[in-house]
């Protein structure tokens, strides 16, 4: 460079890596915010669905609770009936053909549900009112009338709230 000439220097842009990183970080922050918004919306929808499911289950539980309690009582009583073992005197009475014939005669005379009560007591021995109702297949309220008829015929032993057939 001779004689007073100025050298022309072209401007070279200075690239700072930090600027590129800043742009990339801002783009990633926008993407993460969008994902967060989507996740929050999905969570709100899931919570709303969960609340709806809880309401539906509550309503179902309210509707089925009376049936559940009734069935629980029935199955509890059925287990109680199944656990009762016939007494030896009842088995002996049922096994003797003459005594069996007498019971058959009473069942014919009394008929209907009284006959069923005789059969049930011959099979299971002593039972309470609820157990009899379940075993006979009638309402509990019907049992006192049936017991009364059998008692009038002199066929029933009463032991507190439990009933059995007299020995013949």
VMD Tcl script that draws the C-alpha trace (Angstrom):
set ca {
  {0.00 0.00 0.00}
  {1.82 2.79 -1.20}
  {1.37 6.36 -1.19}
  {-1.59 7.19 0.88}
  {-4.02 4.75 -0.41}
  {-6.41 3.58 2.08}
  {-7.15 0.09 2.22}
  {-10.63 -0.83 1.99}
  {-11.70 -3.42 4.45}
  {-14.95 -5.13 4.02}
  {-17.06 -5.41 7.06}
  {-17.28 -8.98 8.17}
  {-20.25 -9.63 10.32}
  {-19.30 -10.87 13.70}
  {-21.28 -13.95 14.57}
  {-21.80 -14.48 18.22}
  {-22.80 -18.05 19.07}
  {-24.74 -16.74 22.02}
  {-27.24 -15.06 19.69}
  {-27.91 -18.37 17.93}
  {-28.36 -20.10 21.28}
  {-30.76 -17.40 22.40}
  {-32.91 -17.90 19.28}
  {-32.88 -21.68 19.77}
  {-33.78 -21.38 23.45}
  {-36.66 -19.03 22.69}
  {-38.03 -21.47 20.09}
  {-37.76 -24.36 22.55}
  {-39.48 -22.30 25.27}
  {-42.39 -21.59 22.86}
  {-42.64 -25.30 22.03}
  {-42.56 -26.30 25.72}
  {-45.23 -23.70 26.58}
  {-47.47 -25.15 23.86}
  {-46.89 -28.69 25.20}
  {-47.63 -27.51 28.74}
  {-50.88 -25.89 27.59}
  {-51.91 -29.10 25.81}
  {-51.04 -31.18 28.89}
  {-53.05 -28.86 31.16}
  {-56.07 -29.11 28.87}
  {-55.80 -32.91 28.81}
  {-55.53 -32.99 32.60}
  {-58.64 -30.81 32.96}
  {-60.56 -33.07 30.57}
  {-59.41 -36.17 32.47}
  {-60.44 -34.64 35.80}
  {-63.84 -33.75 34.37}
  {-64.24 -37.31 33.09}
  {-63.12 -38.67 36.45}
  {-65.68 -36.53 38.25}
  {-68.37 -37.73 35.85}
  {-67.35 -41.35 36.47}
  {-67.45 -40.77 40.25}
  {-70.94 -39.27 39.95}
  {-72.11 -42.22 37.85}
  {-70.65 -44.72 40.34}
  {-72.27 -42.87 43.24}
  {-75.65 -42.97 41.52}
  {-75.21 -46.67 40.69}
  {-74.20 -47.43 44.27}
  {-77.27 -45.57 45.59}
  {-79.56 -47.52 43.29}
  {-78.02 -50.95 44.00}
  {-77.43 -50.64 47.76}
  {-80.92 -51.84 48.78}
  {-80.62 -54.86 46.49}
  {-77.11 -55.58 47.77}
  {-78.28 -55.46 51.39}
  {-81.26 -57.70 50.65}
  {-79.12 -60.25 48.83}
  {-76.49 -60.14 51.56}
  {-79.20 -60.92 54.12}
  {-80.62 -63.73 51.99}
  {-77.25 -65.34 51.39}
  {-76.34 -64.98 55.06}
  {-79.55 -66.75 56.01}
  {-78.99 -69.44 53.38}
  {-75.58 -70.11 54.87}
  {-77.20 -70.32 58.30}
  {-79.72 -72.87 56.97}
  {-76.95 -74.88 55.34}
  {-74.98 -74.90 58.61}
  {-77.84 -76.47 60.59}
  {-77.35 -80.18 61.08}
  {-80.40 -82.40 61.54}
  {-80.80 -83.84 65.01}
  {-80.41 -87.59 65.53}
  {-84.05 -87.95 66.63}
  {-85.20 -86.22 63.44}
  {-83.06 -88.51 61.30}
  {-84.33 -91.56 63.13}
  {-87.92 -90.35 62.72}
  {-87.45 -89.74 59.01}
  {-85.78 -93.11 58.54}
  {-88.45 -95.22 60.24}
  {-91.02 -96.15 57.60}
  {-93.94 -96.07 60.02}
  {-93.03 -92.62 61.29}
  {-92.37 -91.44 57.73}
  {-95.86 -92.64 56.81}
  {-97.34 -90.64 59.70}
  {-95.53 -87.51 58.53}
  {-96.73 -88.12 54.98}
  {-100.26 -88.38 56.34}
  {-99.91 -85.05 58.16}
  {-98.44 -83.42 55.05}
  {-101.45 -84.65 53.05}
  {-103.93 -83.41 55.66}
  {-102.35 -79.98 56.10}
  {-101.10 -79.59 52.53}
  {-99.43 -76.59 50.88}
  {-96.81 -74.69 52.80}
  {-97.48 -76.57 56.06}
  {-96.32 -79.70 54.24}
  {-93.23 -77.82 53.10}
  {-92.50 -76.75 56.69}
  {-92.75 -80.39 57.81}
  {-90.35 -81.45 55.04}
  {-87.88 -78.68 55.89}
  {-87.93 -79.47 59.62}
  {-87.56 -83.21 58.93}
  {-84.51 -82.42 56.79}
  {-82.86 -79.63 58.80}
  {-84.11 -79.98 62.35}
  {-84.62 -76.91 64.53}
  {-84.88 -73.57 62.69}
  {-85.88 -69.98 63.36}
  {-88.59 -68.03 61.52}
  {-86.25 -66.45 58.98}
  {-84.54 -69.74 58.18}
  {-87.93 -71.43 57.73}
  {-89.12 -68.66 55.40}
  {-86.05 -69.03 53.21}
  {-86.13 -72.83 53.19}
  {-89.88 -72.98 52.50}
  {-89.70 -70.21 49.90}
  {-92.22 -67.85 51.46}
  {-92.27 -64.47 53.15}
  {-91.17 -64.33 56.76}
  {-94.57 -62.87 57.70}
  {-96.29 -66.11 56.58}
  {-94.35 -68.37 58.97}
  {-96.23 -67.57 62.23}
  {-99.54 -68.66 60.64}
  {-97.97 -71.90 59.40}
  {-96.44 -72.56 62.83}
  {-99.83 -71.87 64.42}
  {-101.50 -74.50 62.21}
  {-98.80 -77.07 62.98}
  {-99.00 -76.24 66.69}
  {-102.80 -76.67 66.65}
  {-102.18 -80.16 65.25}
  {-99.68 -80.80 68.07}
  {-96.73 -81.24 65.72}
  {-94.36 -78.42 66.76}
  {-91.88 -77.93 69.59}
  {-91.08 -74.29 70.39}
  {-87.69 -73.45 71.85}
  {-87.42 -69.70 72.17}
  {-87.54 -68.39 68.61}
  {-86.72 -71.79 67.12}
  {-89.06 -74.55 65.99}
  {-88.74 -78.29 65.49}
  {-91.08 -81.22 64.93}
  {-92.24 -83.30 67.88}
  {-91.03 -86.86 68.05}
  {-93.75 -89.27 66.98}
}
mol new
graphics top color blue
foreach p $ca { graphics top sphere $p radius 0.5 }
foreach p [lrange $ca 0 end-1] q [lrange $ca 1 end] { graphics top cylinder $p $q radius 0.2 }
display resetview
